[in-house]
């Protein structure tokens, strides 16, 4: 995937961004495993939109040893505001998967004038102690497959766990890194209890929330409550998918998103 380099944060952070297609702008924020798994989905979106897909600041795609250079959720909002300015995006559709979806929520709540429509694909965070995400550090690679995919032995699970240069233990190491950082309070992705629950009511733009019906990462009660808290939202359930519905059912999810954004 061709990437363009952009320096932000007074030149201190060099990020990379994929720009695909043509048409109205759509910014896509990836989940904790980076962008390379999302290429098929992004190509589908790029048929009708100019898709901007930045890497998360301070991370290296697929590298669990990456240094995270922003350690405050509000700084992250300022960072993305600067990125939108550099891309000359006064108002844009915004989409995100997993923890990238929670980042999209933060942006939409803090800068509602910058987001015309919001798409959340299996957004996940740790905002209530009694509704936690599963502790992936306790899962073996086989258990992780079962938690993430509706069909753990299917082609999409196999593709995800056998990326070029990546093996199942590499994925397991990444999961451990995400959790070890989150548990020590270090920044990986913004956790909603750092701010979102105080201003989620500001997310007033039309919002599509896509949940994987077979998601093993979060409990159904979290999905229901989360959806209810965003007033102008509608929910799409993807029955034959787990936590990565845009990967397992790329055509269907892209069609839903395209219809919603049209």
C-alpha positions in Angstrom: 0.0 0.0 0.0 1.7 3.3 -1.1 2.2 5.5 1.9 2.9 9.3 2.0 4.9 10.7 4.9 3.7 13.7 6.8 5.5 15.5 9.7 3.3 16.8 12.5 3.5 18.0 16.1 6.0 20.8 15.3 7.9 18.3 13.1 8.4 15.9 16.0 6.2 13.1 14.7 6.5 11.6 11.2 3.4 9.7 10.3 2.5 7.8 7.2 -0.8 7.9 5.4 -2.3 5.9 2.6 -4.5 8.0 0.2 -6.7 5.9 -2.1 -9.4 6.5 -4.7 -11.3 9.7 -5.5 -14.6 11.3 -4.4 -15.8 12.7 -1.1 -13.2 12.4 1.7 -13.3 9.5 4.2 -10.7 9.1 7.0 -10.2 5.5 8.3 -8.5 4.8 11.6 -7.1 1.3 11.9 -7.2 -1.0 14.8 -4.3 -2.1 17.0 -2.8 -4.5 14.3 -2.1 -1.8 11.7 -3.3 -1.2 8.2 -2.0 -4.0 6.0 -4.9 -6.3 6.9 -7.4 -3.6 5.9 -6.3 -3.2 2.2 -9.2 -5.1 0.6 -11.8 -3.1 2.6 -10.0 0.2 1.9 -9.9 -0.6 -1.8 -13.7 -1.2 -1.8 -14.3 2.1 0.0 -12.0 3.9 -2.5 -14.4 3.1 -5.3 -16.6 5.9 -4.1 -14.4 8.0 -1.8 -11.0 9.5 -1.3 -9.9 7.3 1.6 -7.3 8.7 4.0 -5.8 6.0 6.2 -3.2 7.3 8.6 -1.0 5.1 10.8 -1.6 5.8 14.5 1.0 8.4 15.6 4.2 7.0 17.1 3.5 3.4 16.0 5.1 1.3 13.3 2.7 -1.0 11.4 3.0 -4.5 13.0 5.8 -3.6 15.3 5.1 -4.4 19.0 8.2 -2.5 20.0 7.0 0.8 18.6 7.4 3.9 20.7 4.2 5.7 21.4 4.8 9.4 21.2 1.4 10.8 22.4 0.4 9.8 25.9 -2.7 11.9 26.5 -6.1 11.5 24.8 -6.6 15.3 24.4 -3.2 15.6 22.7 -4.4 12.9 20.3 -7.4 15.0 19.4 -5.2 18.0 18.7 -2.9 15.8 16.7 -5.7 14.6 14.4 -7.1 18.1 14.1 -3.6 19.1 12.8 -3.7 16.2 10.4 -7.1 17.2 9.1 -5.8 20.7 8.5 -2.8 19.4 6.6 -5.0 17.3 4.4 -7.4 20.4 4.0 -10.3 18.5 5.4 -12.7 21.0 6.9 -15.4 18.3 7.4 -15.1 14.6 6.6 -16.7 11.3 7.1 -14.8 9.4 9.7 -14.5 5.6 10.2 -12.6 3.5 12.6 -12.2 -0.2 13.6 -11.7 -1.5 17.1 -9.6 0.9 19.2 -9.5 3.0 16.1 -13.2 3.3 16.4 -12.8 4.7 19.9 -10.3 7.2 18.6 -13.0 8.2 16.0 -15.5 8.6 18.9 -13.1 10.9 20.7 -12.6 13.1 17.6 -16.3 13.2 16.9 -17.2 14.2 20.5 -14.4 16.8 20.8 -14.6 18.2 17.3 -18.1 17.6 16.0 -17.9 20.3 13.4 -15.1 18.4 11.7 -17.0 15.1 11.3 -20.0 14.9 8.9 -20.8 11.2 9.5 -19.3 8.6 11.8 -18.8 4.9 11.1 -17.7 2.6 14.0 -16.7 -0.9 13.2 -16.7 -3.1 16.3 -15.4 -0.2 18.5 -13.9 -1.4 21.7 -12.7 0.3 24.8 -12.4 -0.1 28.6 -15.0 2.4 29.8 -16.8 0.3 32.5 -15.1 -2.0 34.9 -18.1 -4.4 35.0 -18.1 -4.7 31.2 -14.5 -5.3 30.3 -13.0 -6.5 27.1 -11.4 -9.9 27.4 -7.9 -10.1 28.6 -6.1 -11.2 25.5 -2.9 -11.8 27.4 -4.5 -14.9 28.8 -5.4 -16.3 25.4 -3.3 -18.7 23.4 -3.0 -18.0 19.7 -5.7 -20.7 19.0 -8.0 -19.1 21.6 -7.3 -15.7 20.1 -8.4 -17.0 16.7 -11.7 -18.2 18.3 -12.2 -14.8 20.0 -11.6 -12.7 16.9 -13.1 -14.7 14.1 -16.5 -16.2 13.5 -14.7 -19.0 11.6 -11.3 -19.5 13.4 -10.3 -22.0 10.7 -11.5 -20.0 7.8 -9.6 -18.2 5.1 -9.7 -14.8 6.7 -8.4 -16.0 10.1 -5.6 -17.9 8.2 -4.8 -14.8 6.2 -4.7 -12.6 9.3 -2.4 -15.0 11.3 -0.1 -15.6 8.3 0.6 -12.1 7.1 3.9 -11.6 5.2 6.7 -11.7 7.8 4.3 -12.3 10.6 3.5 -15.5 12.5 0.9 -16.4 15.1 3.3 -15.8 18.0 4.0 -12.4 16.6 0.3 -11.6 16.8 0.2 -12.9 20.3 3.2 -10.7 21.2 1.4 -7.7 19.9 -1.7 -8.5 21.9 0.5 -8.8 25.0 2.2 -5.5 24.2 -1.2 -3.7 23.9 -2.4 -5.0 27.2 0.8 -4.5 29.1 0.9 -0.9 28.0 -2.8 -0.4 28.8 -2.5 -2.0 32.2 0.4 0.2 33.3 -1.4 3.4 32.2 0.9 3.9 29.2 -0.7 5.2 26.0 -1.6 2.7 23.3 -5.0 3.8 22.2 -7.1 6.2 24.2 -9.3 4.5 26.7 -12.8 6.1 26.9 -12.8 6.5 30.7 -10.1 9.1 30.1 -12.7 11.4 28.8 -15.3 10.1 26.3 -18.0 9.1 28.7 -18.1 12.7 29.9 -19.0 14.1 26.4 -20.3 11.2 24.4 -23.6 13.1 24.2 -21.8 15.5 21.8 -21.7 12.8 19.1 -24.8 14.1 17.3 -23.8 13.4 13.7 -25.4 10.4 11.9 -23.5 7.3 13.1 -23.4 3.8 11.8 -22.2 1.1 14.3 -21.3 -2.2 12.8 -20.9 -5.1 15.2 -19.7 -8.6 14.5 -22.5 -10.9 15.8 -19.9 -13.5 16.8 -17.5 -11.0 18.5 -15.7 -12.8 21.3 -13.8 -9.7 22.4 -16.5 -7.8 24.2 -19.8 -8.8 25.8 -23.1 -8.1 24.1 -24.2 -5.9 27.0 -21.4 -3.5 26.2 -22.4 -3.3 22.5 -26.0 -2.6 23.4 -25.2 0.1 26.0 -22.6 1.7 23.7 -25.1 2.0 20.8 -27.8 3.5 23.0 -25.5 6.2 24.2 -25.0 7.7 20.7 -28.4 9.3 19.9 -28.3 9.6 16.1 -27.0 6.1 15.5 -28.2 2.9 13.8 -26.7 -0.5 14.2 -25.9 -3.2 11.7 -25.1 -6.8 12.9 -22.9 -9.0 10.8 -23.9 -12.5 11.7 -21.0 -14.4 10.0 -18.2 -12.3 11.5 -16.3 -11.8 14.7 -14.3 -8.8 15.9 -13.1 -8.0 12.3 -16.3 -7.8 10.3 -14.7 -5.5 7.7 -12.1 -8.2 7.1 -14.3 -11.3 7.2 -17.2 -9.7 5.3 -15.4 -6.9 3.5 -17.9 -6.7 0.6 -21.0 -6.6 2.8 -19.5 -4.1 5.3 -18.2 -1.8 2.5 -21.7 -1.9 0.9 -23.3 -0.9 4.2 -20.9 1.9 4.7 -21.3 3.1 1.1 -25.1 3.2 1.5 -24.8 5.1 4.8 -22.4 7.7 3.4 -24.3 8.2 0.1 
